[in-house]
Every structure is written in C-alpha cells, then in structure tokens.
Amino acid sequence: MGNRVNVALVGAGYWGQKLLPKFLAAPQALVGVVCDIHAENRAEIQRKFPEVATAESFEAVIANRQLDAVVIVTPLASHFSLAKAALAAGKHVWVEKPLALELEKGRELVQLARVKKSVLFVDHTFLYDPAVTMIREMIRSGELGDIYHLFLQRLNLGRIKRDSNVWWNSAPHDASILLYLLSSQPTSVSLHGYHYLQPNLEDLSVAVIEMADKTSAFIYHNWLYPESTAKLTVIGSKRSLVYEGKFEKRSITLHEYQVENSLIGKTFPDELPTTISSKMLAVREIEGFKDQEPLAGAVKDFLESILDDRTPLSNGDFALQVLAVLEAGERSVRANGARATVET
C-alpha cells in the first residue's frame, strides 16, 4: 500500500460518477478499478475517465490482493451483503449511507470490521461540512443558549427512487447531523409517511424526534416539493440560526432575539398580560466556512484513517447510532406514526 491506498469503486451510477473524481483527485488514493454490473455504466466510465479500468465481477474485485479498499456506491439493499463480503476479504470499506437496512446487520458489519482490523467508513458527508462543524461549536460553547428545537428539511423535485422510500434515502443525512450537533441522545421517533407515486414507497414523510434532554427535532422530507432545499433551523434560548446545506449555496444566518424573561415558565393568572413580548434584535450572515468541499473532506478522512491506522470521524459505531434512528422511524411509520423507542 505504501503512502497510497489502492481503491476499487463498486457502483458507477449517478452518485458513483460524482464520487469517483474525488478519489481520482485525492493524492492518497490510486483508483485501481471501477466495478459495475451494468454495461452502460461501465461504458460511461470509460468515456469520461478513459484512464480508469472497469470490471463487471465484484467477486474478482475483492479477490484482487492488490486492492486495499472497496468503495460501495450501490442501491441501499445491497450495502450489507457487499460490505460483508469486502470486509471478509480483508478490505477496508467505504459504504454509502445507510450502513444497512437493519440495525442487527449493521452491528454485524461493525463487529466484522473490528475482527479484521479494517476501517469501516459510512459516507455521512455533512459531518465534513465546516459549516456544520461551526454550528456544533456554537451549540457546545453555549452561544445559542439552551437548545429548544431543531427543524430539518430535505426537499426537492428531482430523482425519485424506486428501490427505497424518502425516509431511508434522506433521513441518514438529517439523523447524522442531529447526532453530531447534540450531546443528548434521541429516545423516540414518531414518523408519518405518505405515498402518492408508488404503492408502499413513501415520497413524503414527517418525523418528530425526542431527545433525552427534552430537545425536540422535526424532520420533513418531500420528493415532490417545488423548491430544492436542505435546511436546518436551530432554536436556542439566546439565538437561533438557519443553515442552508445545499453544497452550491451553503450559508449560515444567525438570528439574535429577545423574549420577556419575567413571564417565561409562569402560568397565566388574570393579573398578568395575556402575551409574552418578543422581538428580533439582529440578523447576520456567518462567514469563513466555504473553503472546504465536504465530500472531498470525507474522502480524505477515509484514506488517511487507513494510512494512519486510526478511526475516522464517520465510523461504524457512529453509523449504528444513525441506523438506530432510521430503524425506529421504520417501526413507527409501519405502526401508523406511533412513537417508537430508539435502541441504544
């Protein structure tokens, strides 16, 4: 391996073709082969990246002893079986989110990686956005005050998946952001889902997540929304902020507000006013976080964790926490939105 990681990328569809240039540009990587079962995807890779070899057989890829790591960018249902085979073959593994579709299978992968002493990385890309890191520091330092509520939206009219619903496609992003930002852990998920285009595959969902410290989070996903946004709103006792997470238009807006403190927490007797006064004091844009592209940061952490023999930020244990939230949401939506406990 030396000072470069010899990588195989498995899955050359939409996201695989977005991810491949990041590995080609990384000085720590050597892309040995791109594997895809579809001839049209292999042909597209050969057209766009003629210097990259292609292959059809996944089994041949993981049997290749010259390859150090396998990057799995395939449909959700295949993540577990492909990652398990790659880990069993002694490879380091990058898996697109989510790690698996069942918490128990995710645990099996984490344990196998531990036994094989392999890096298991899950692509929770937003952990590598400096804007999200900045928001985390603001929350942890108390700059926003006590955190009351988070509202996460991932809305668009675009690529509508046929193999999985909007929750399993979009919620890995928002659950990872939630877990990364807050020190408290989620205790329950209540998820309502609606399907309009395909039977049994929700294209719209609304989740209520309760945290152990009583912070609440709402997550709204919609594949039929007329505007494209990936937005986070954090409401604290001192300040609130709005983060736009679309990579091409990332921004943080900080809102400073004031609430009449003398009435907070009191019940309403007749002699007190019928309202609590509040007002916005200032609104300003936060700068200084746009110099790093998050996906390139994720690739760098994966490769360096292999070369330096360390645990990456987006590791298997963190991915299990995300998967526990996803699975609780799945149990809830199948129970018509009943509150489901998040396993620990």
C-alpha positions in Angstrom: 0.0 0.0 0.0 2.8 2.4 0.8 1.6 6.0 1.0 -1.3 5.5 -1.3 -4.5 3.4 -0.9 -5.4 1.2 -3.9 -9.1 1.6 -4.2 -11.9 -0.2 -6.1 -15.1 1.8 -6.6 -18.2 -0.5 -6.8 -21.3 1.1 -8.4 -20.9 3.6 -11.3 -24.4 5.1 -11.3 -25.3 8.7 -10.5 -23.5 9.0 -7.2 -20.6 6.8 -8.1 -19.8 9.1 -11.0 -20.0 12.1 -8.6 -17.7 10.3 -6.1 -15.1 8.9 -8.5 -13.5 12.3 -9.4 -12.9 12.9 -5.6 -10.9 9.7 -5.3 -9.0 10.4 -8.6 -8.1 13.9 -7.2 -7.0 12.6 -3.8 -3.2 12.3 -3.5 -3.6 9.5 -1.0 -5.6 7.3 -3.5 -4.9 5.2 -6.5 -8.1 4.1 -8.2 -7.4 0.5 -9.4 -10.8 -0.3 -10.9 -14.4 0.7 -11.2 -16.9 -2.2 -10.9 -20.5 -2.2 -12.2 -22.8 -5.0 -13.3 -24.4 -2.7 -15.9 -22.6 -2.4 -19.2 -23.9 1.1 -19.9 -22.4 2.4 -16.6 -19.0 0.8 -17.4 -19.1 2.4 -20.9 -19.9 5.8 -19.4 -16.9 5.5 -17.0 -14.7 4.6 -20.0 -15.9 7.6 -21.9 -15.5 10.1 -19.0 -12.4 8.5 -17.4 -10.5 6.5 -20.1 -7.6 6.0 -17.8 -9.6 4.0 -15.3 -10.1 0.3 -15.7 -13.5 -1.2 -15.4 -14.8 -4.7 -14.4 -18.1 -6.5 -14.1 -17.4 -9.1 -11.4 -17.5 -7.9 -7.8 -16.1 -11.3 -6.7 -13.0 -10.8 -8.8 -12.5 -7.3 -7.4 -12.5 -8.4 -3.7 -10.2 -11.3 -4.6 -7.6 -8.9 -6.0 -4.9 -8.7 -3.4 -3.5 -5.5 -4.9 -6.7 -3.6 -3.9 -6.7 -2.2 -0.3 -10.1 -0.7 -0.1 -13.6 -1.0 -1.6 -15.9 1.9 -2.0 -19.5 0.7 -2.2 -21.9 3.1 -4.1 -24.8 0.7 -4.9 -28.5 0.6 -4.1 -29.4 0.5 -0.4 -30.5 -3.1 -0.2 -27.1 -4.3 -1.4 -24.9 -2.4 1.2 -24.9 -5.2 3.8 -24.0 -8.1 1.5 -21.3 -6.3 -0.4 -19.7 -4.7 2.6 -19.7 -8.0 4.4 -18.0 -9.8 1.5 -15.4 -7.0 1.2 -14.6 -7.0 4.9 -14.4 -10.8 5.0 -11.8 -10.5 2.2 -9.7 -8.2 4.4 -10.5 -4.9 2.6 -11.1 -1.5 4.1 -14.7 -0.4 3.3 -16.5 2.8 2.4 -20.2 2.4 2.3 -22.7 4.9 1.1 -25.4 5.8 3.7 -27.1 4.0 5.3 -24.7 1.3 6.6 -27.5 -1.3 6.3 -31.3 -1.6 6.4 -31.4 -3.4 9.7 -29.6 -2.4 13.0 -28.6 -6.0 13.7 -26.9 -6.3 10.3 -25.2 -3.0 10.9 -23.8 -4.4 14.1 -22.6 -7.5 12.3 -20.6 -5.3 9.9 -19.1 -3.3 12.7 -18.0 -6.4 14.6 -16.6 -8.0 11.4 -14.5 -4.8 10.7 -13.2 -4.9 14.3 -12.2 -8.6 13.9 -10.5 -7.9 10.6 -8.9 -4.7 11.8 -10.3 -2.9 8.8 -11.6 0.7 8.5 -15.4 0.8 8.1 -16.5 4.2 6.9 -20.0 5.3 6.2 -20.5 8.4 4.0 -22.3 10.8 6.3 -21.0 13.7 4.2 -22.4 16.5 6.3 -20.0 15.7 9.2 -17.3 17.1 6.9 -19.0 20.4 6.1 -17.1 23.1 8.0 -20.5 24.9 8.4 -21.9 22.0 10.4 -18.7 21.9 12.5 -19.1 25.6 13.2 -22.7 25.1 14.2 -21.7 22.3 16.5 -19.1 24.5 18.2 -21.6 27.3 18.6 -24.1 24.9 20.3 -21.4 23.2 22.5 -20.0 26.6 23.6 -23.4 27.9 24.7 -23.5 30.7 22.1 -27.1 29.8 21.2 -28.1 29.2 24.8 -30.1 26.1 25.7 -31.3 24.3 22.6 -35.0 24.0 22.4 -35.7 22.7 18.9 -34.3 21.7 15.6 -36.2 21.7 12.3 -34.6 19.8 9.4 -35.9 19.9 5.8 -34.7 18.0 2.8 -37.0 18.8 -0.1 -36.7 18.6 -3.9 -38.4 17.7 -7.1 -35.9 15.5 -8.8 -34.6 12.0 -8.6 -37.3 9.8 -7.2 -36.0 6.4 -6.1 -37.9 3.2 -6.9 -36.0 0.8 -4.6 -36.5 2.7 -1.3 -38.6 5.4 0.3 -37.8 9.0 1.1 -37.0 8.2 4.8 -34.3 5.7 4.1 -32.8 8.0 1.4 -32.9 11.3 3.1 -33.0 10.7 6.9 -29.4 9.3 7.1 -28.3 12.9 6.4 -30.5 14.5 8.9 -30.1 11.9 11.6 -26.3 12.1 11.3 -26.4 15.9 11.6 -28.7 15.7 14.6 -26.4 13.2 16.4 -23.3 15.2 15.5 -24.6 18.5 16.7 -26.2 17.5 20.0 -24.7 15.8 23.0 -28.1 14.4 24.1 -29.2 11.1 22.5 -32.6 10.5 20.7 -35.1 8.5 22.7 -38.0 8.1 20.3 -39.2 8.7 16.7 -42.8 9.3 15.5 -42.8 9.1 11.7 -45.8 9.7 9.4 -45.3 8.7 5.8 -47.4 9.2 2.6 -47.1 7.7 -0.8 -48.6 9.3 -3.9 -46.5 8.0 -6.8 -45.7 4.4 -5.9 -47.5 1.8 -3.7 -45.8 1.2 -0.4 -42.9 3.6 -1.0 -43.3 6.9 0.8 -42.3 10.0 -1.1 -43.2 12.4 1.8 -42.6 11.9 5.5 -42.7 13.9 8.7 -40.8 12.8 11.8 -40.9 14.0 15.4 -37.7 13.0 17.3 -37.5 13.4 21.1 -34.1 13.7 22.8 -33.2 12.6 26.3 -32.8 16.2 27.5 -36.3 17.2 26.1 -34.9 18.9 23.0 -37.3 18.2 20.1 -36.5 17.8 16.4 -38.8 17.8 13.4 -37.6 16.3 10.1 -39.6 16.9 6.9 -38.8 15.1 3.6 -40.6 15.5 0.3 -39.7 14.3 -3.2 -42.4 16.4 -4.8 -41.6 19.8 -3.4 -41.4 22.7 -5.9 -38.2 24.1 -4.4 -34.9 22.3 -3.6 -33.5 22.8 -0.2 -31.6 21.1 2.6 -32.2 23.4 5.5 -31.6 23.2 9.3 -33.1 25.6 11.8 -31.7 25.6 15.4 -33.7 27.4 18.0 -31.9 28.3 21.2 -32.8 30.3 24.3 -30.4 33.1 23.3 -30.1 32.9 19.5 -31.4 30.9 16.5 -29.7 30.1 13.2 -30.6 28.8 9.8 -28.2 26.7 7.8 -28.7 26.1 4.1 -26.9 22.8 3.3 -27.1 22.6 -0.5 -23.4 22.5 -1.3 -23.6 25.1 -4.1 -25.4 27.6 -1.8 -24.3 26.9 1.7 -25.0 29.6 4.3 -25.5 30.2 8.0 -27.7 33.0 9.2 -27.6 33.9 12.9 -30.7 35.5 14.4 -30.5 37.3 17.8 -33.8 37.7 19.5 -35.2 38.7 22.9 -38.1 37.3 24.9 -39.6 38.9 28.0 -37.9 36.7 30.6 -40.1 37.7 33.6 -43.0 35.7 32.2 -41.3 32.6 31.0 -42.3 29.5 32.8 -45.2 31.1 34.7 -48.8 30.1 34.4 -51.4 32.6 33.3 -53.2 34.4 36.1 -55.7 37.1 35.4 -53.5 40.0 36.6 -50.6 39.3 34.2 -50.5 40.3 30.5 -52.0 37.8 28.0 -48.9 37.7 25.8 -45.2 37.4 26.2 -43.4 40.0 24.2 -40.6 39.1 21.8 -38.6 40.8 19.1 -35.8 40.3 16.7 -32.6 42.2 17.6 -30.2 41.5 14.8 -29.7 39.2 11.8 -26.2 38.5 10.3 -24.5 36.1 8.0 -21.7 33.9 9.3 -18.7 33.6 7.1 -15.5 31.6 6.9 -16.6 28.0 6.1 -16.8 27.7 2.4 -13.2 26.9 1.6 -13.6 23.1 2.1 -15.8 20.9 -0.1 -17.4 18.3 2.2 -17.2 15.3 0.0 -13.5 15.8 -0.6 -13.1 16.1 3.2 -14.9 12.8 3.6 -12.6 11.1 1.1 -9.5 12.5 2.7 -10.6 11.2 6.2 -11.3 7.7 4.9 -8.0 7.4 3.1 -5.9 9.0 5.9 -7.6 6.8 8.5 -6.3 3.7 6.6 -2.8 5.1 6.1 -2.6 6.3 9.7 -4.3 3.3 11.3 -6.9 5.4 13.1 -10.7 5.6 13.4 -12.4 8.1 11.0 -15.0 10.6 12.2 -17.8 8.9 10.3 -17.1 5.4 11.6 -19.1 2.3 12.1 -20.2 2.9 15.7 -21.5 6.4 14.7 -23.3 4.8 11.7 -25.0 2.4 14.2 -26.4 5.4 16.1 -27.8 6.8 12.8 -29.2 3.3 11.9 -31.0 3.1 15.3 -32.9 6.3 14.5 -33.7 5.1 11.0 -35.0 1.7 12.2 -37.1 3.4 14.9 -38.6 5.6 12.2 -39.4 2.5 10.1 -41.1 0.8 13.0 -43.1 3.9 13.7 -44.3 4.5 10.1 -45.4 0.9 9.9 -47.4 1.4 13.1 -49.2 4.5 11.7 -46.9 7.0 13.3 -46.9 5.5 16.8 -43.9 6.5 19.0 -41.0 4.1 18.6 -38.1 3.8 21.0 -34.6 4.3 19.6 -32.5 1.4 20.6 -29.2 2.1 22.4 
